[in-house]
Amino acid sequence: MTTASVSTPAATVATSPDAMSTGAKVLAFGTMCVGMFIALLDIQIVSASLRDIGGALSAGADETVWVQTSYLIAEIIVIPLSGWLSRVMSTRWLFAASAAGFTVTSLLCGVAWDIHSMIVFRALQGFLGGSMIPLVFTTAFAFFAGPQRVIAAATVGGLASLAPTLGPTVGGWITDHFSWHWLFFINLMPGIFVTIAVPLLVKVDRPNWSLVRGADYLGIAMMALFLGCLEYTLEEGPRWDWFDDDVILTTAWIAGVSGVAFIWRTLTYANPIVDLRALKDRNFALGCFFSFVTGIGIFATIYLTPLFLGRVRGFSALDIGLAVFSTGVFQMASIPLYAFLANRVDLRWLMMAGLAMFAVSMWFFAPITHDWGAAQLLLPQALRGMAQQFAVAPTVTLTLGSLPPERLKLASGLFNLMRNLGGAIGIAACATVLNDRGNMHFLREAEHLNIRNEAMGSVLQGLTDQFVAAGHDALDAHTAALKQLWGLAWREAQTQTFGDAFLVILVCFVVATAMVPLMRKVAAPKAPRRMPTDLGAKMKAVLFKPLLCAALIAGGVTLAYAGNERPRDTGVGCARAGNSYCNLQEAGNGRLPYGGTSEARVAE
């Protein structure tokens, strides 16, 4: 059994990438990056348009949220399977099949006739397309060596964090200018291109169908049960008060039991589906931890920022997308800078700088107020965009670069899984913070809404007089004034709660930054003294120049939008707990500042 486990990987690497020409490597790698990008983009592309999809398919909010949840559950199951599947089918044919399946299911999502068909097609889309993500990571290390590997890792790491960041922006723009159907139809042309091009261009290994006979199917079932139930628990737990709900309690128990069984099975089976033994390598274990933390930061901030802009500011899907666009712009612009520094500075220092920069950006997010828009978000999001590039790219190189080539496929799936798990846990934790801390802040704000308080009585009377002047009778005016005050209290409580959630993320990145020195330096793989046909120049021409041009154009659009953003009628004043009283006082003087609830707008 041991002999089979050692010889099997070698059999799958019979076709060496060295046989490919330099131009073919760059073109093949770029094509695979396109496939990975659209698969990652679809994680968040629907997040700003769920209301439109739900309305078109006559679905409630509880059903519509599964348009995103089903995709995440399916993707998180297939990612760790991709290493074994690529050894069976080869990288080329698994990637082509994954791209083809993703394209077909994208078409089906666009023509879904009800919410149930949409959920099924989204689950299939996530499952069939998820394999493309880890395959690009392993191909980058198989194709390139020396300084060119750093460039490839910078590209892969950048795209892995850039795609979900741009999801709300792209989705909001498409929905606003076309319709929600095009959130899925946009995948058709690049999907067809990748499906056709990859079999022609990619030559990494050969299929080894004999692995099917000795596969650990029990381990696959345990892993699917564990990850599926865990993802469901994390996604749905905050909405149903966690273990107060019987279904959440049941799925949590199933996830716990199947998770322990899966780990035991993986460590005792001769040919496991996931290589947990790779965690014995210190760099790989720490790298998985850093991947987990960056997953928290990337996905939790993508969750929090659009939610704040929609819930507190009342932004449309397009406005939300444009407001958060600056993160992607600055990340794209920082890719060439990172590639320049990565060949001159210890990657551990760059990773430490990236993690610390992310923590600083969360510190800038923490004092958020109810009137923040694109202009106020520009600086913290710019820091976050650069931080994502400098945190993710060196993590990829230091983590996967420490492993021998025959372990890369199985280990890459685990590395990518940790990022997605971090995102799921980060979103669940932030949702819990928003719920629990929101209630606490609201109760504190409500303590000020006491008519025995002379200042509050004056505010209430001022609002009542304004509603009377607008044509309401005295009783209706008084009721509307009370609703207005409660709406303001709700808005201020919500705003403070978002600040608390950003501080939770900050703590995670402070801890991660302190752990970077535990990583050991990875020696750069040897490369030919002179790369044939100037591989570095070709990679820069194919990958970096378009990214830099796109970043400059997008940067101009972002700055123009931030500078010309129209103020919304959300009131003035401060939102922090130290002076939360001021908005309520200003509410009685001048125009009516509306809160975030529909009830607060009834009096208009």
N, C-alpha and C positions, 0 to 999 in steps of 0.2 A: 504493500500500500504506500509505503514511504517513497519507494522508487517511482511509482506512478505520479505521485504528487510533485516530485522534483522534475521529472522529465516532461510533464505536460506543458508547463509554460514555455519551455524551449521549443516545443513543437509548434506553438502558435506564433512564434516569431521567426518563422522560416524565411519570410520575405523581408529583407532589410531595407529600411528607408534610404540607405546609402546608395541604392541603385537608382534612386530618383534624381533628376537634375535639380539644380538650385531653383530655377524658376518654377518648376513643377511643385517643389516643396512649399514655396511661398504662396503659390496660387491655391494649392490644396488646403493649406492651413487657413488662408483667408476665406475660402468657401465654407469650411467647417465652422469658422467663427460666425458666419452669417446664420447658419442653422442654430448654433447655440444662442445667438442674440435673440432670434425671434421666439425661441422656446422660453427664455428668461423674461422677455418682454411681456409675454402673455400671462405671467403670474400676476402682474399689477395693472395690465392695460384695461381691465374691466372695473377696477376699484372706483374710479370716478364716475362710472356710468351705470352702476347697478340699479339706480332708481329708474333710469330710462329702460333698461332691459326688463325689470320687473313690471313696469307699467305696460310695456308692449306685450308681454306674455301673461298679463293678468295674474301676477304673483305678488304675494305679500312680502314684507321685508324678511321674515324668517325663512321663506323659501328662496328668495333671491340671493341671499348670502351664500347659498350652496353653489352658485355659479363659480365662485372663487374657491370655496372650501373643497369641492370635489376635485378640482384641478390640483390643489396642493397635496391632498391625500394621495392621489394616484402618482404624482411626480415623486413624492418622498419615498414611495415604495419601490419604484423602478430604479432610482439613482444608485443605490448600493448593489442592485442586480446587474448593472451595466458592465462591471468588470468581468464577471463570469460569462455574460452573454457575448461580449466582444471576443473572448477566447473561443467560444463555440462558433460564432458566425463570422468572425474577423471584424476589425474596426471598420473597414470599408463597407461591408454589407449590412452591419448593424446600424451604422450611421445613415446609410441610404434608406433602409427599411423604416428607421425612426422618423426621418424627414418625410417619407411618403405617407406614413400613418398620421403624422402631425398635420400634413397638408389636407388630407382627406377629411379628417375630423374637424379641421378649421372650417372647411366648406359646410359640413353638417351643422356646426354650431351656428353659422350664419343663416341657415335656413330652418333652424329649430322652430317647431310649431307650438310648443308649450314649454313650461318651466321644467317638466320632468324630462323631456327629450333633451333640453339644453344641459341639464345636470349630467345626464348619461354621456352626452357627446363631450362635455368638458372633462369628465373623468377619463375618457378614452384619449382625449387630446393630451392631457398631462402624462398619462401612462406611456403612450406611444412616443411622445416627444422628449420625455425626460432623459433618455439615454444619451442624447446629443451633448448634454452639459459636461459630464465627466470625461467623455471621449476626447473632447477638445483639449482638456488638461493633459491627458496622457500623450496625445499626439504631439503637443508642443515639446515635450521632453524627448520624444522619440525622433522627431525631425531635426532638432537644433541642439547645438552644443556651444560652449564658450559664451562670449558676450551676446551672441544671437539668441541664446536661450533666455537671457534676461529680458531682451526685447519681446520675445514671444510670451514669456510669463507676465510681463507688464500689460501686454495686449489682452491676454485671457483674463487676468485678474481685473483689469479695468472694465472689460465688457461684462464680466460676471456681476459687478456691482452697479454698472451704469444702466444696464437694461431694465432692472426693476425700478430704478430711480426715475427713468424716463417714462415708465408705464402710465402713470396718471396723466402726464402731460400729453402724450400721444393719444391716449384714450379719450381725454376730454376734448381735444381738438377734433378728432375724427367724429365723435358723437355730435359735436356742435355744428360742424360743417357738412356732414353727410348723414349717417345714421349709425345706430349701434351695430348693425349687421357688418359694417366695414371694419369693426374691431377684429373680426375673424377673416374676412375676405382679404385683408391686407397681407395675410400670410401666404396667399396662394402663389403669387409669382416667385418670391424668394424660395418658397418651399419646393416648387417644381424645379427651379434652377439647381438647388442643392441636391435634390433627389437624383437628377441626371448627371450632375458634374462630379459628385463624390466617387461613384464607381469608376469613373474615367481617370480621376486624378490621384486618388489616395491609394498608396501601396505601403502598408505598415506591417501586416501580418497575413496569415492564411487561416481559413476556418479549421477547427478541430472538432468535428461532430462526435468524436468518440467520448468527449466529455459529458455528453448527454446521458450516457449509460450510468456513470458513477456520480451523477449530480445529487446533491443533498436536498431533495424535494421537501423533506420534513422541515429542514432548516428554512427553506424558502417560505413555506406556509407559516412557520412561527414568526419569521421576520415581517411578513405582510400583515399578520394579525397584530403584532406588536406596534409597528409603525402606523398602521391604519387607525387603530384604536387610540394610540397616543395623540396623533394629529387631530382626530375628532374631539378628544377630550380638551385639548388646548384651544381649538377653534371655538367650540361651543360652550366650554366651561364658564367663561365670563358672562355670557348671556343668560345662563340658567343658574346662577349662584353656585357654581361648582358642585360640591357633593350634596347639596340639598336636593338635587335632581337625581332620580333613580337611574336614568339612562347614563348620565355622566359618571355616576358612581360605578355602574357596571362596566362601562368601557375603560375606566381607570384601573379597575381590578384585572380585567382581561389584559390590558397593556402591561401591567406589572408582572403578572404570572407568565405571559408569553415572552416578555422581554428577558426575564431570568432564564427561561427555558431556551431561548434563542442563543443567549450568550454561552450557556453550558454546552449546547449542541455545537456551536461554532468552534469552541476551544477543544472539543474532544473528537470532532470528525476529521478524517484525513484530508479531504478536499472541500473545505468550507466555501460557502458562497461569498462571504465577507472576511477579509483578512484582519481579524482583531489582533492577531499576534504582532502585527506591524506597530501596535501601540507600545511595544517594548522599546522601540526606538524613541529616544527622548525628544528629538526634534519633531518626529511625526506626532507624538502624543501632545506636545505643546502646540504644534501647528493646528491640530484638530480643535484644541481649546480656543486658540485665537480665531479660527474660522467660525467657531460657535459664537464668540463675542462679536465679531464683525457682522455676523448674521443678525444678532440682536440689534445692533446699531442701524444697519441698513434698512431692515424690514420694519422695525419699530418706528423709526422716524418717518418712513414712507407712510405708515399707518397714522401716526399722530398729526403730522402737518396738514394733509388734506382734510382730516377729520375736524381739526380746529377751524380751518378756513370755511368749511361747509357748515359746521354746527354753530360756531360763534359769529363768524363774519357773514355767513349767508352767501358765499361765493357760488357761482355756477361751476359746472364741470370744467369748462374751458378756462375760467379764471383761476381755478385751483391748479390746473395743469401749468398755466403760464407762471403762476406765483412760485411753484416749486421747481421750475425749469432751470434755475440758476445752479442747482446742485450738479446736474448733468453737464452743464456748460463748463464749469470749473474743473470737473473731473476729466472731461475730454482734453481740456487745455493742459492739464498737469501730466498727461501720459508721456509726451516727449520729454518733459523736465525730469520725470522719474527715470526714464530710460537713460538719459544722460548721466544722472547721478548714480544709477545702480551699478555701473561699471567702474565707478571711482570711489564709492563710499561703501563701507560695510553695510550689508542689507539689514542687519539687526538695528543699526542706528536709524535707517530709513523707516523701518517698521515701528520703532519706538516713537519717532517723530509723527508718523501717521496716527497711531493710537492716541498719543497725547493731543494732537490737533483735533481729533474727534471729540475728546473730552472737553477741550476748550470750546468747541462749537456748541456742545450741549450746555456749557456754562452760559454762553450768550443766549441760548434759547430759553433758559430758566426764567428770566424776568419778563416773560411774554405778557403783553397786555391785550385787551379786547380789540384794540384798533390796529393791530399789526396786519400788514399786507405785504405785497411783494417787496416794497422798498425796505421795510424793517427786517424782512427775512433774508435780504440779500447777503449781508456779511456772514451770519451764522451758516447759511447754506453754502456759501462759497468755501468756507473753511471745511465744512463737512464733505463737499465734493472732492477737494484736494486730499482730505484725510482718507477717504475711501480708497483712492488710488495708492497712497503711500502705505496704507495698512494692509490691503489685500494682496497686492502684487508681490512684495517680499515674502509674505506668508506662504504663497504658492511655491516660490523658489526654495525657501528654506525647508519647507515641509516635504514636498515631493522629491526635491533634489537630494535628500538624505537617504533615499531608498534605492536598492538595486533595480534595474529595469524590469526584471521578471515579476516584481511585486507591485509595480506602478498601477496596473489595471485594477486590481482588487482594492488597493489602498486609496486610489483616487475616488472611488465611489463613496468610501467612508468619509473622506475629507470633505467632499461636496455635501454629503448628508448632514454633517455637523453644521454647516452654514444654514441649511434649510431648517434644521431643528432649532438652531439658535433664533432664527426669525420667528418660528411658531411660538416658542416659549416667550420671546421678547414681546410679541404682540399680545399674547395672553396676559402677561404680567402688566403691561401698560393698560389693557382694558380693565383689569381688576383695580389698578390704581385709579383710573378715571371713575370707576363706579364707587369704590369705597371712600376715597378722598373727596370725591365730588359731593357725596352726602355730608361729609364732615364740614367742608367749606360752606356748603349751602346753609347748614344749621347755624354756623357762626355768622354768616351774613344775615340770616333771618332774625338773629337776636337784635339787630339794629332796627328792624321793622316793627317798632313798638310805638303806637300812637301816643303813649304817655311821654315819650321822648319829645321835648319841645321842638328840636330841630327837625325830627322826622315828621311831626305833625305839620310843620310849616311846609315841608316838601310835599306831603300828601295833599294839603290844601291848595298849593300851587298847581299841582297836576289836575286836581278836581276842577279848579277854576278854568283851566285851559280846555278841558273836555266840555264844560258847560258852555264856554264861548264858542265851541265847535258845533253846538246845537243839541247836546245831550241833556236829558233832565238830570236833576241833582242826584238821584239814586244811581242811575246808570253811570254818571260821571264819577261818582265815588267808587263804584265797583271797578270801572275801567282804570282808575288811578291805582287802586290796590293791585290789579293785575300787572300794571306797568312796573310797579315797584318790585313785585315778585319776579317779573321777567328780568329786571336788572340784577337782582340778587342771584338768580340762576346763572346769568351770563358771567358775572364776576366770579362765582364759585367754579364754574367750568374753566374759566381762564386760569385761575390759580391751580387747578388740578392738572392742566396740561404742563404747567411749569414743574410740578412735582414729578410727573412722568419723565420729563427730560432729565431731571436730577438723578433718577434711578438709573438711566442709561449712562450718565456721567460716571457714577460709581463703578459700573462694570468696566468701563474703559480705563479708569484710574488703576484698578486692580490688574488689568491686562498689561498696561504699560509697565508696571512694576515687575512683571514676570518675564519681560523680553530678555533680560540678561541671562536667563536660564538656558536660552537657545544657544547651541554651539554653531560656530561659523561653518558653512558648507563650502568645501573647495569647489571652485568653478570647474566644470567638466572640460577636459582637454578638447581643443578644436584645432583644425589645421592652421598653420601659421598664416596662410593666405586663403581666405575662403574663396572657392571657385566662383567666378563671375560676380564677385562683390555682393555676397548675400546680404550684408548689412545694408547696403544702399538700396537693394531691391525691397527689403522689408520696410525700410523707411518710406520708400516711394509708394508702396502698395498700402501700407497700414497707417503710417503716421501723418503724411501730408494731407490726406483727405480728412482725417480726424481734426487736425489743427485748423484747417480752413473752416470746417463745420463749426468748430468751437468759436472761432472769431465771429462768424456770421450770427450764430445763436447768441453769443454774448452781446452783440449789438441789439438784437431783438429783446433780450432780457432786460438790459439797462433801459431801453426805450420804454418798455412796459412798466418797469418799476418807477421810472421818472414821471410817467403820465397816468399812473393809476388814479382813477377817480375815487375820492373818499366816499365811503358809504355812511348812511345815516345810522351809525351804531352808537352814537353818544360820544362824549369826550370825558377825559379825566383818567385816573389811574385805576389799576385792577388788582394791585397786590394787597395782601392782607393787612399790611401796615397802614394803608390809607384807603381801604375799600369803601369807606363812607362817602368819599367825595363825589362819586358818580350819582349817588342818591340825592345829594344836596343839589347838584347841578341839574338834576331832572326837573326840579321845580322852577328853574329859571331859564327861559328861552324855549327852543324847540324841543320836541319830545324825542328822547333817545330810546330806540326800541331794543328790547332784549332779544334773546335767541329763541324764545318759544312762540308758537303760533298764538297761544292765549294772550300773550302780551300785545299782540297786534290787533286784537278784536276791537279795541276802542277807536282805532283809526276810522 
